[in-house]
Amino acid sequence: MSRIDRAVGLLRSLAIYHAIPLRQRRLKDLYTQFVRAGDLVFDIGAHAGNHVRAFSALGCRVVALEPQPDFAWLLRILFGRRSDVRIIEAGAGRAAGRGTLSISERFPTVTSLADGWRDRRSGEPDFADVRWNRSAEIEITTLDALIDAHGLPAFIKIDVEGSEPDVLAGLSRPVPALAFEFLPRALEQADACIARLGSLDRYVFNWSRGETHVLAARSWLSARDIVAALRTPEARQRSGDVYARIAGPSDRSI
C-alpha cells in the first residue's frame, strides 16, 4: 500500500500544481512584481516545482531546496538539465545539521519537520484524512548558508509546513522580498515570521488567498496591519501566503 500511496501522492501534486489552467500565468504575473530576468531566487520547499517553473520562465536563477526524496527526484527529472536551476535535497532550519522529516505519502504537501505543528494539525478537520506514515532522516541547512554559497537572493519563497519560523531564524540579514505560507489555525507562526523580519529591517506586507496568487490588499501593510488582516473572516477561510518586501520611500506613511 505504501508504494501505491506514494504514487497517488506524487500524481496528485503534479495535477494540482502543473495541470490547472492559468495557474502558471498567475504565478508569473505575481512574481514579476518582485523579480526580473537574471535575479537569484531561493525556493524553500520546492515540492512539485511549479514555483521553480514560474521563476525559471521569468529568467531567474533558482536554488530549489526540497527534502522529500520522491520530490527531489521529480525536480531532477523536470529541471536537472537546466543551467539556471540548482536542486538541493535538504531542508532548511535555524541551524545546519540533520532532522527527521514526517512524511504523509498520500498527502505529501503536508510533510513536515515540525513535530509540534504536525501534532496540532492531526486533530483538525482539514487534516482528518492525513496520516504521517513514514519518516526520513534529512540534511538541514540554513538561509545564511545558502546565501554564503550562492549569493543574496532577490526573493525567497518559503513553504515548509510549520517550519517557517525556524527557516527565518536561520536568516541573519535582510533580503529584498520573500513569501511564506500561513494557516488560519496557526497564526502564531505567521506572527513569529513577521516579528523576525521586523528584527532584520523595515518590511511592508501583503497576502494572498489559497492558490489564487493574487495580492489581496490594495496597498502594502505595516506589520501591525498584516497581523490584523490575517485575522479577518476573509483571511481565515483558508490557508494562503504572506508577502514581504523591504519598505521603500513610497512606504513612509505605512
C-alpha positions as CSV (number, residue, x, y, z in Angstrom):
1,M,0.0,0.0,0.0
2,S,2.9,2.4,0.7
3,R,4.1,2.2,-2.9
4,I,0.5,3.0,-4.1
5,D,0.2,5.9,-1.6
6,R,3.4,7.4,-2.8
7,A,2.3,7.1,-6.5
8,V,-1.1,8.6,-5.7
9,G,0.6,11.5,-3.7
10,L,3.0,12.2,-6.5
11,L,0.4,12.2,-9.2
12,R,-2.0,14.4,-7.1
13,S,0.8,17.0,-6.6
14,L,1.6,17.0,-10.3
15,A,-2.1,17.5,-11.2
16,I,-2.7,20.2,-8.6
17,Y,0.4,22.3,-9.3
18,H,1.1,21.7,-13.0
19,A,-2.2,20.8,-14.7
20,I,-4.6,23.5,-13.6
21,P,-5.1,26.1,-16.4
22,L,-3.8,29.6,-15.9
23,R,-2.1,28.9,-12.6
24,Q,1.3,29.3,-14.1
25,R,0.3,32.6,-15.7
26,R,-1.0,33.9,-12.3
27,L,2.2,32.9,-10.6
28,K,4.4,34.6,-13.2
29,D,2.2,37.8,-13.1
30,L,2.6,37.8,-9.3
31,Y,6.4,37.2,-9.3
32,T,7.0,40.0,-11.9
33,Q,6.3,42.4,-9.0
34,F,9.3,41.0,-7.2
35,V,11.9,39.7,-9.6
36,R,13.3,40.2,-13.1
37,A,15.5,38.2,-15.5
38,G,18.8,37.3,-14.0
39,D,17.8,37.6,-10.4
40,L,18.6,34.9,-7.9
41,V,15.7,33.2,-6.2
42,F,15.5,30.6,-3.4
43,D,12.6,28.2,-3.4
44,I,12.5,26.6,0.0
45,G,10.2,23.6,-0.1
46,A,10.0,23.4,-3.9
47,H,7.8,20.3,-3.8
48,A,6.5,19.6,-7.4
49,G,8.3,22.5,-8.9
50,N,5.5,24.8,-10.1
51,H,7.2,27.9,-8.5
52,V,10.6,26.8,-9.9
53,R,8.9,26.6,-13.3
54,A,7.5,30.1,-13.0
55,F,10.8,31.7,-11.7
56,S,12.7,30.0,-14.5
57,A,10.3,31.1,-17.1
58,L,10.9,34.7,-15.9
59,G,14.6,34.2,-16.5
60,C,15.6,33.9,-12.8
61,R,18.4,31.7,-11.4
62,V,16.8,29.3,-9.0
63,V,18.1,27.4,-6.0
64,A,15.4,24.8,-5.2
65,L,15.5,23.2,-1.8
66,E,13.4,20.0,-1.3
67,P,13.8,17.4,1.5
68,Q,11.3,14.8,0.3
69,P,13.3,12.1,-1.7
70,D,10.4,11.5,-4.1
71,F,10.0,15.1,-5.0
72,A,13.7,15.8,-5.1
73,W,13.8,13.0,-7.7
74,L,10.9,14.6,-9.6
75,L,12.6,18.0,-9.6
76,R,15.8,16.5,-11.1
77,I,13.6,14.9,-13.8
78,L,11.9,18.2,-14.6
79,F,14.8,20.6,-14.2
80,G,18.0,18.7,-13.8
81,R,19.4,19.7,-17.2
82,R,18.7,23.4,-16.8
83,S,21.7,25.5,-16.1
84,D,19.6,28.1,-14.3
85,V,18.2,25.7,-11.7
86,R,20.2,24.2,-8.8
87,I,18.4,21.4,-6.9
88,I,19.4,20.6,-3.3
89,E,17.9,17.6,-1.5
90,A,17.7,19.1,2.0
91,G,15.5,21.0,4.4
92,A,16.1,24.4,6.0
93,G,16.1,25.4,9.6
94,R,17.6,27.6,12.3
95,A,20.9,25.6,12.3
96,A,22.6,23.2,10.0
97,G,22.6,19.5,10.9
98,R,20.1,16.7,10.5
99,G,16.5,16.3,11.2
100,T,13.6,13.8,11.0
101,L,11.0,14.5,8.3
102,S,7.5,13.3,8.9
103,I,6.1,12.2,5.5
104,S,2.5,11.8,4.5
105,E,2.8,9.6,1.5
106,R,-0.8,10.1,0.4
107,F,-0.8,13.8,1.0
108,P,2.9,14.8,0.6
109,T,2.1,18.6,0.6
110,V,1.8,18.4,4.4
111,T,5.1,16.6,5.0
112,S,6.8,18.5,7.8
113,L,9.9,18.8,10.0
114,A,7.9,20.5,12.8
115,D,6.6,17.8,15.2
116,G,4.5,20.2,17.3
117,W,2.8,21.7,14.2
118,R,2.1,18.1,12.9
119,D,0.6,17.0,16.2
120,R,-1.7,20.1,16.4
121,R,-2.9,19.6,12.8
122,S,-3.8,15.9,13.4
123,G,-6.9,16.9,15.4
124,E,-8.2,19.5,12.9
125,P,-11.0,18.7,10.3
126,D,-8.9,19.9,7.4
127,F,-6.3,17.2,8.2
128,A,-8.8,14.4,9.1
129,D,-7.6,12.1,6.3
130,V,-3.9,12.8,6.7
131,R,-1.6,10.2,8.2
132,W,2.1,10.9,8.6
133,N,3.1,7.3,7.9
134,R,6.8,7.4,7.1
135,S,9.8,9.3,8.3
136,A,13.2,10.1,6.8
137,E,16.5,11.5,8.2
138,I,17.5,14.5,6.1
139,E,20.2,17.1,5.9
140,I,19.3,20.6,7.1
141,T,20.9,23.8,6.0
142,T,20.2,27.5,6.7
143,L,19.3,30.5,4.6
144,D,22.5,32.1,5.8
145,A,24.5,29.1,4.5
146,L,22.6,29.2,1.2
147,I,23.4,32.9,0.8
148,D,27.1,32.3,1.6
149,A,27.2,29.6,-1.1
150,H,25.0,31.1,-3.8
151,G,24.7,34.9,-3.1
152,L,21.9,37.1,-1.8
153,P,18.6,36.3,-3.5
154,A,16.1,38.9,-4.7
155,F,13.3,36.8,-3.4
156,I,12.8,33.8,-1.2
157,K,9.6,31.6,-1.3
158,I,9.1,29.5,1.8
159,D,6.5,26.7,2.1
160,V,7.6,24.2,4.7
161,E,4.5,23.2,6.6
162,G,5.1,24.7,10.0
163,S,8.8,25.2,9.9
164,E,8.6,28.8,8.5
165,P,9.7,30.4,11.8
166,D,12.7,28.1,12.1
167,V,13.7,28.8,8.5
168,L,13.6,32.5,9.1
169,A,15.6,32.0,12.4
170,G,18.4,30.8,10.1
171,L,18.5,34.2,8.3
172,S,20.5,36.9,9.9
173,R,20.5,39.6,7.1
174,P,17.6,41.2,5.3
175,V,16.6,40.1,1.8
176,P,14.7,42.4,-0.6
177,A,11.5,40.3,-0.7
178,L,10.1,36.9,0.3
179,A,6.9,35.0,0.9
180,F,5.8,32.4,3.5
181,E,2.7,30.2,3.9
182,F,0.2,30.8,6.7
183,L,-2.6,28.6,8.1
184,P,-5.6,30.3,9.7
185,R,-5.4,27.9,12.7
186,A,-1.7,28.5,13.2
187,L,-1.4,32.3,13.0
188,E,1.1,32.4,15.9
189,Q,3.6,31.1,13.4
190,A,2.8,33.9,10.9
191,D,3.2,36.4,13.8
192,A,6.6,34.9,14.6
193,C,7.7,35.2,11.0
194,I,6.5,38.9,10.8
195,A,8.3,39.7,14.0
196,R,11.5,38.0,12.8
197,L,11.5,40.1,9.6
198,G,10.9,43.2,11.7
199,S,14.1,42.5,13.6
200,L,16.1,42.4,10.3
201,D,14.8,45.6,8.6
202,R,11.6,47.6,8.0
203,Y,9.3,45.5,5.9
204,V,5.9,46.0,4.4
205,F,3.4,43.2,3.8
206,N,0.6,41.8,1.7
207,W,-1.1,38.5,1.5
208,S,-2.9,36.1,-1.0
209,R,-5.7,33.6,-0.5
210,G,-5.1,29.9,-1.2
211,E,-3.6,29.3,-4.6
212,T,-5.0,32.5,-6.2
213,H,-1.6,34.1,-6.5
214,V,-3.2,37.5,-6.4
215,L,-2.4,40.1,-3.7
216,A,-5.5,40.6,-1.6
217,A,-4.7,44.1,-0.1
218,R,-4.9,47.1,-2.4
219,S,-1.9,48.6,-0.7
220,W,1.0,47.3,1.3
221,L,0.5,47.0,5.0
222,S,2.6,47.6,8.2
223,A,3.5,44.6,10.4
224,R,0.6,45.5,12.8
225,D,-1.9,45.8,9.9
226,I,-0.9,42.5,8.3
227,V,-1.3,40.7,11.7
228,A,-4.8,42.2,11.9
229,A,-5.6,41.4,8.2
230,L,-4.8,37.7,8.7
231,R,-7.4,37.6,11.5
232,T,-10.3,38.9,9.3
233,P,-13.0,36.4,8.3
234,E,-11.8,36.7,4.7
235,A,-8.3,35.5,5.5
236,R,-9.4,32.8,7.9
237,Q,-11.3,30.9,5.3
238,R,-8.3,29.0,4.1
239,S,-4.5,29.0,4.0
240,G,-2.5,31.4,2.0
241,D,0.8,33.3,1.7
242,V,2.2,36.4,3.3
243,Y,4.4,38.6,1.1
244,A,7.0,40.9,2.4
245,R,9.4,43.4,0.9
246,I,11.8,46.0,2.4
247,A,10.0,49.3,2.7
248,G,10.9,52.0,0.2
249,P,10.5,55.8,0.1
250,S,6.9,55.4,-1.1
251,D,6.1,53.4,2.1
252,R,7.0,56.1,4.6
253,S,3.4,56.6,5.7
254,I,2.9,52.9,6.5
